[in-house]
Amino acid sequence: MLDFLTTADQRWDAIYSIWGAVWFTDPTILLPAVLDRLTPGGRLVFSHAAHIPDTTTGVLGMWVAGYTGPQVAMTRWSYEPDQGADLLTCHGYTDVHARVLPVPDLTKVGTLLVECTRPGPPRDRVMGSAVGAGVAGGVGP
């Protein structure tokens, strides 16, 4: 995703990540790249698992297949909603809203949902554009 964002000539009205790139990419590299590719007033929206309470925030290691599968290490970045919002604001995003969606079954993991905007007035949109990443991501009209 980073290669694509840093070499693309176009800008998008929205970029989204559903349990994807935003969770697994260093935010100090990804957030500026996304901001640069959004149109003024464009939106970044992403979701991933909520941060585990009372644990370290920031970069965390994990085994891709859990503890019973092959030992393939992966890193992910995890923050409490207010910490993630502060990180986005520090990278130039505005109108940042970060929250954990309520879980019907409290034994399950919640979903962090974050929405934010690139500063500037949105351009007139007859038909917007979006680019996505992650499990359910894709490019839309």
Salt bridges, closest charged atoms under 4 A:
ASP13 OD1 - ARG123 NH2 3.12
ASP13 OD1 - ARG125 NE 3.29
ASP36 OD2 - ARG37 NH1 3.95
GLU115 OE1 - ARG43 NH2 3.01
GLU115 OE2 - ARG99 NH1 3.00
